[in-house]
Structures are given as C-alpha cells and as structure tokens.
C-alpha cells in the first residue's frame, strides 16, 4: 500500500495554443481557451501565474491586464524542470473564496499552454492512494517535458486522477496531484 497523503488540485480547464503571430498573443489564446474549457469567467480569477524562461517583463501581469481580470495577484515562475509543479503548488495555495487561478506556461516548442485550477470539495480530492483497495483506480503518474500537454492527453485518454511528476538532471523530484474535470 502506498499513500499520496495529498489532496488533489481541481483542474477545470486545459488548453494549448501555438498558431499566434507572436509570443505576446500566445499566452492570451491559451488563457482564453483554458477559461472556456473550464467554463470559468475572467471575473472569477483570483490570481494569474506564468511559467517562463527569464522573460524581461512580468508576463503574468500582461496576461491579467489583457484578459481584463481584476485580480491583484500575479506571479512569474522560472520555467526550469519543476516550474509547472511549483506554479500548481503556488496556485493551489492561493485558492480561496476570491476565485480560480489561471496558469500560463511557455512550452518548449515556443507554444504556450494554460490551465485553470479551482477550489472545490470532492471525496477523490482527499482520498489516499491505496493500491490494495479494490474498485479504486490508482492515480495515473505522468512525466512529460510538456506537462500541460501531458495533462491534456491524460484527460483525453480518460485519466482524470493524475500525479504530475517533474525531475531535471540537477533538481530533486517534485510532484503534484491533479484531479482533471471530465470533458
């Protein structure tokens, strides 16, 4: 028997965009698509986080302003091996009555991806992973160079309880459990 001991983050929307005219448009397309997928309004956002690679200007604030969101919390996270995991953990810690959290990610191929994390209560969110338990499917473990695309593929394959794991050559392993909304 193994236990995660961790509640899952409710992932309501996921999207990838790569056909824009330039980097400034890409986070917006992916952000709008993830909000649409989550069925969440811009006014429901409590924070915006961007995972990138040393952008000279804060992208999260530009995304927030471009969306017309009124949330005061914006954060930019380094896009190293654990960048998405860190952003999901920070996003989960920011969930409260003020709304959902939008995370945009600069993908390795130049595209961007977005994910919307929401609060909520679910028996699955607090269930401990127990391999010996019958009738329960253990979480799907995902390691991907493109974590948001990996989550999108996992959802398309029917895996809604996913442990996202990231490890770089010189970084320790980090993980976060995501409970994906069925679409």
N, C-alpha and C positions, 0 to 999 in steps of 0.2 A: 504494500500500500504506500502511495506517495501522496502528499498533500501540497497544494499550492499555498494554502493559507491566505490567499489574496483574493479580494473581491475583484470582479471584472469591471472594466470600463465599458459603459454602454456606447457603442459606436453606431450612430444613427445614419450617417451618410459618408460615402466614399466616392471620390472621382479622380480621374487623371486627365490632363489636358496637355497637348503638345503641338497644336497646329496654329498657334498665335503668331503675330507678326514680330514679337519680341518679348524679352523677359518681363517687362512691366505688365503686359497683358496676360501672361500665362498664369500668375497666381490668381488673377481675378476670374478667369474662366474656370479654373479648377475649384475655386472658392464658391462661385455661384452654383456650379454643378453639384458639389457636395451638399450645399444647403438645400438644393432642390431634392436631391436623393434622400436627405434626412427629413424632408418636409418641415423645415425649420425656417422661420423668417429672420431676416437680418436683425430685426429689433429684439430677437431672442438671444443674441450673442452677449456673453458676459466677458469674453476675452478672445484675442486673436494671437496666435503664436506662429512664427515662421521658422522653419529649419532650413538653413542655407549654408553656404560656404564662404564666409567672410565678406558679405555684402557691405559696401561702403556706407550705405544708408539703411536705416531700420525699415525692412520690408513689411513687417507686421503692421506698423502704423499706416503705411501706404495702402495696404490691403483693407484695413479697417476704414480708412477715410474713403477709399474707392468704393467700398460697399455702402457707405453711408451709415455704418454702425455707430452707436453712441457709447459703446463700452469704453471704459477708461484704461483697461489692462491690455497692454501689448508687450510681447516678448519675442526676441530673436535669439535662436539657439544655434550653436555651431552644428554643422552637418556631419560631424565625424561618425564613426561606426555606431555610436549609440544615440545619435541626435534625435531620431524619431522616438525612441524609447523614453528619453529624457523629456521630450515635448509632451508625450502622452501622460507621463507621470505628473509633470507640472500641470497640464490641462486637467487631469483628474483631481488634483489638489485644489484647483480653482472652482470646481463645480459647486454651486450653491444656488440659492433662490434667484440669483441675478441672471442666470441663463446658461446656455450651452457654450462650448469652447470650439472655435474653428482653428485647425492646424493646417498650414500650407507647407509643402515640402518641395525643395528643389531636387528633382530626380537626377540620377547620374547621367542620363542621356540628354539633359537640357530641358526636358518637360517638367511640369510641376504636377503635384498631386495634393489633394486636400482631404481632410477627414473631419467629421463633426462628432464631438464627444458630448453626451448628455448625461444628466443625473437620472435617477430612477431607482426603483426597487424591483428586484427580481429574485426568486429563490435561487436561480442559477448564479447570480452575482456573488452570493455568499457561500455557495456550495464548495466544499473542499473536494479536490480531485482524489478519487479513491479508485484505483484500478480493479480492486476486488469487488466493487459494488456492481450488482447486476442491474441491467436495464438503464445504465448510465453510460453515455459515450464520453470517454476522456477528452480533454481539450486537444485540439489539433495544434501541433508545435510547428511554427513557421520560422525559417531562417531565410532571409532574402536580401539581396543588395538593393532591392527596391521595395521597402516594407509596405507602402500603401498599395502598390500594385499587387503585392502578395496577399494582402488582406482582401482586396477586390476579387482576386482569383479564388481565394479560400471561400468567400461568400458565394461566388458563382458555383462552386463545387459542393455547396451545402454544408460547409464547415462554419458554424456560427459561434462556436466557443473556441477561440484561438489564443494560444500563448505565443506572442511575438518575441523572438529572441534575436539579439544582436551581439556580435563579438567581432572586434577588429584584431589585427595581429598583435597590437600592443595594448589592448584595452581589456578589462575584465568583462565577463559576460553580464549582460543586463537583459531583463525581460519584463513584459507587462502582459496581463491577461485582458483580452478584448472580447466582449460579447457583441457580435455583429447583428444588426437588425436585418431580418429577412426581407428581401425584396423580390 
